[in-house]
């Protein structure tokens, strides 16, 4: 019995010592690593040039003021959008045909009443894969950006 207890204790300590750092806790990526993502979405959502307007149309984002763009760090929201993101962001390896694993964490940026969601580890042709959801977390669009 003493051996089992020691084995469980050492296994538990080993697991604790390998916990992810603060930027990978939970379903939301840490806001401290989101500056580029926020800046890109803010530019798309607020600028009036033709390229931004076209990207808003593709992503079904509203044209808003800068104050209407905010990073979301609420775990409940990140968990709610994760399923929709995984459903619509899948890619396959071009050589093997193997599907990419589902995301475990996402960046979520609120743009007016919608959420723009991405996982920086999932790209296609060098672009991030974005999924936009409504306030009920239903997919509005999926696009590259």
N, C-alpha and C positions, 0 to 999 in steps of 0.2 A: 504494500500500500504506500509506503514511504517513497519507493521508487516511482510509482505512478504520479504521486503528488509532485515530486521533483521534476519529472519529465514535463508535466503540464505547466508547472511554474516556469521552467526554462523556455518552453515553447512560447508561452504567453509573453515573456520578456523579450524574446527574439522578435515576435510579431510587433510588439510595441516599439521596439527600436527601429523598425523599418516602416513606420507610418509615413505617409506622404507629407511634404512640407505645407505651409499655410496657403500657398497659392493653389493647391489641389484638393482642398477640403470640401466635401459636399458636391453637389451637382453644378453649382455656379463656379465658373472660373473666377479667381480673385480680381477685384477691380484694379488692383495695382498693375496688372498685366494687360489691361484692356484699353489703354490709351489710343493705340492705332485703330482698333476696331471702332471705338466711340467716335474718333475724329472722322473716319471714313463715312460712317452712317450719318453723323451730324452734317457733313458736307452734302451728301446726297439728299437728305431731308430738308435742308434749308436753302441751298443755292438755287438760283433761278436760271442757270445756263441750260442749254438743250441736253447735254449729256446727263446732267443730274435729273432732269425731268424724265428722260427716257429710262434711267435706272429706277426712279420712283415708280414709273408705270410697270416695269417688269416685276418689281418687288411688291407692288401694291402698297406702297408707303404714301402717307399723306405729306403734303408740303406744309411744314410747320416752322415755328420760331425756334431758335436755339434752345430756349428755356423749356421746350416741349420734348427734348431729347434727353433721356436719362439712362444711366447704366442701372441694371436691375441685379441686386445681390440677394433677393428674397428667395430662399431655398424652395418655398412652395411654388413660386412661379417657374423657377428653373426646372423643377421636377415635372411640372405640368406641361411645359413645352418640349421636354426632352423626347417624349414618345412621338410627337408629330415630327420633330426634327429627324429622328432616326428613321421614321417611315419614309420620308421624302429626300433624304440626303445620301442614300446608299450609292456607292460606286463599285465598280469591279476592276480588278487588276487587268490591264490590257493583255498581258502575256499568259497569265494563268486562268483568268476568268473568275478568280476567287473574289467573293463579295467582301467589302471592307467591314471590319467589326463595328458594332453600334457604338455611338459616342456615350461616354459616361459623364461628361461635363460639357457645358456650353456657356458661351457669352450670350447674354440677353440684353438688348437695348430697347427701351420703350420709346416709341416714336408716336406721339399723340396717343391714340387708343389702340395701337397695334404693337406687337413685339417682333423685333428682328432678331433672329437666332442664328448663331454660327458656332462651329467648333474649329479652332485654328489648326487642329491636326488633320482635318479633312479638307482636301483641296482637289480641284480638277483643273488640269492645265495651268497650274499656278494661281488659280483664283479660289477664294473661299466659297464654300457652298452655304448659301443663306436660305432659311425658311422663315417666312413671315406668317404670324398667326394673329387671329383676332382676339378680343378680350375673353372669349370662351376657349381659347387655345386651339382653335381649328385652323388648319392650314389655309392661307390665302394665296400664297405663291411660294415657289422655290426657284432660286436663280443663282447665278454666279456673280461675284463682285469682288 
